[in-house]
Amino acid sequence: MKKTILSALTFILALSAAAQSYDVTFTGLLDEMTDPASHARWPVHEYVCRQSSSYSRASVDPATAAEDGKFRPESGRDWGKGWFENHDFDNYLREETIDGQTEYVMQEDFGPGAILGFWTAYGGYCDEDGGDYIIYIDGEEKPAVRMQNKALVGGTGLVGYPFSYVAPAKTENLTWLGHNLTLPIPYAKSCKVTFRPYDPSKTAKTHGHYYQIIYRSYKPGTTVESFSENTVKQYAKEIYACGVKLTGDKAVLSDEVRRAGVGILAPGAEKALTIKGEKCITSLSIRLGSADMAEALSRTVLKIRFDGEQTVECPVGNFYGIGPRQLSHCTFYVRTDSDGMMTAYWVMPFAKKAEVSLENRGATDVEIKMFRTTSRPCTWDPERSMHFYAWYNESRELDCSTKFDYNFVTITGKGRYVADGLTIYNYFPDDTGINWWGEGDEKIFVDGETFPSHFGTGSEDYYRYAYCRPQPFSYPGISQPIGDGNKTPGLTCNNRYRLLDDIPFEKSFAFFMEIWHPYYDRMDYAPATFWYAFPGCRFHSTSTQSSSK
């Protein structure tokens, strides 16, 4: 009788556990990652997005930026000073001794949350011998994940492509790679990520270890399904299906296709198409022709008005992440082909009307070969629905004689930051391999922060590759269609699309990137930024702002 009661109780408890529902589940995060419409709504389960990185801990005071930017060493390599100090490796939250061995704490969060992205690059000892990355979930002593660093991040030890990969895939030195893991790792109560080197006699300063971990912290009370050592096996089919969606061709389902007539767009002229009703744009395709394609891509400007408010103004080449050169790259949100076809899959909702136009601000005729949108009915919810924004900031022959924080964009309002692209032209003629324009770190301030909640380790690290590699690459969330300007004179285009690691803001958002050129020379510098926001959002940018607040 006793055995029967215990068996029944065990069965009931098992049913209860199986029936438990969560606000945030592992598979729910996979679904969100592959839903282009998810960014266009304010999240039901609210969160803030933060980053833990190995940035130099000598960078403490934005008020010193103007003076620190003037620093130049009398001899040797320029490592910067103060706000621009550049020893952005081997810096951790703290050291702990566990089982008699040192572990370096890289990230820690208390409360419900999820790791969304894990980027690392290595040099020196860390490359030669390595160590384990260890992820502790919900305060458990037994790790949910413990694995050799390169096997976990960038390798196939936990999960394969497209959730784990290196960028670029091909390079002249296998050390010079950005290692990436984008599989979500949710937790209900807490998370701690550590690095344990295999050789405990080595000190922290011999690892040559760069890292960035980006994560969400949900509001208290949000219930989250925690990641465990069995999660990948348990949800293998769902992970595979998510990977197919991330890398496969987009099946755009729409009840309406709108085309503007093909033909010549003369200098100063504009061509528009209008979509009426309560709908959302699901794709936007453009194909141009010109005797001067660089000018056509740079000076043909895409403009969009949603419900009477202009929210998009961006040159076509920068909107599609290729700058002034017709190139191929394929990400989850944008695809361009060498034949000139360019398509974006941003979902752009509106309540009454969308007006999409192309304006020729150049000096030569542009042929419009394709100008098409697809759309479908979409309920506009004033409490959650947001308009799509795109903004462009260009500085020709930017003065790099001092280091400063270049303002990509400053936004006042409520929304979600989702992507950016950076196009540069590196003028300096040196081709010996040290002509690297992008040593500067990103600094992102959310809702009036006095110190950035996102402080990076280098421009190429922000775009998820490493060591200024010039090789082209394309992945669902990042791309470098061209890297000719990395360490030699030429053009570079970098893009980052935030599949899960978007940054919500309630009041304000400000994105800065350090300008850091080894020869203190000039360059063309042009970021494009993308976000969703509620109507009435205001924004601006300036290239010379050194105050980062």
Sequence and secondary structure as in RCSB ss.txt:
>XXXX:A:sequence
MKKTILSALTFILALSAAAQSYDVTFTGLLDEMTDPASHARWPVHEYVCRQSSSYSRASVDPATAAEDGKFRPES
GRDWGKGWFENHDFDNYLREETIDGQTEYVMQEDFGPGAILGFWTAYGGYCDEDGGDYIIYIDGEEKPAVRMQNK
ALVGGTGLVGYPFSYVAPAKTENLTWLGHNLTLPIPYAKSCKVTFRPYDPSKTAKTHGHYYQIIYRSYKPGTTVE
SFSENTVKQYAKEIYACGVKLTGDKAVLSDEVRRAGVGILAPGAEKALTIKGEKCITSLSIRLGSADMAEALSRT
VLKIRFDGEQTVECPVGNFYGIGPRQLSHCTFYVRTDSDGMMTAYWVMPFAKKAEVSLENRGATDVEIKMFRTTS
RPCTWDPERSMHFYAWYNESRELDCSTKFDYNFVTITGKGRYVADGLTIYNYFPDDTGINWWGEGDEKIFVDGET
FPSHFGTGSEDYYRYAYCRPQPFSYPGISQPIGDGNKTPGLTCNNRYRLLDDIPFEKSFAFFMEIWHPYYDRMDY
APATFWYAFPGCRFHSTSTQSSSK
>XXXX:A:secstr
 HHHHHHHHHHHHHHHHHH   SB HHHHHHHHT TTGGGB  SS EEEEEEE   TT   GGGHHHHTT   SS
S     GGG    SS  SEEEEETTEEEEEEEEEESSEEEEEEEEEE THHHHT EEEEEEETT SS SEEEEHH
HHSSSSSS  TTTEEEESSS S TTS EEEE   EEESSEEEEEEEES TTS GGGS EEEEEEEEEE TT  B 
   TTHHHHTHHHHHHHHHHHHS      SEEEE   EEE TT EEEEEEESSEEEEEEEEEEE S HHHHHHHE
EEEEEETTEEEEEEEHHHHTT TTS   EE SSEEE TTS EEE   EEESSEEEEEEEE SSS EEEEEEEEEE
EE    TTTB EEEEEE  EEEE  SS EEEEEEEEESSEEEEEEEEEEEE     SS B SB   EEEEETT S
S SEE S HHHHTT  TT    EE SSEEEEEETTSBSSEEEEEEEE SS  EEESSEEEEEEEEB TT   EEE
EEEEEEEE TT EEE  SS     
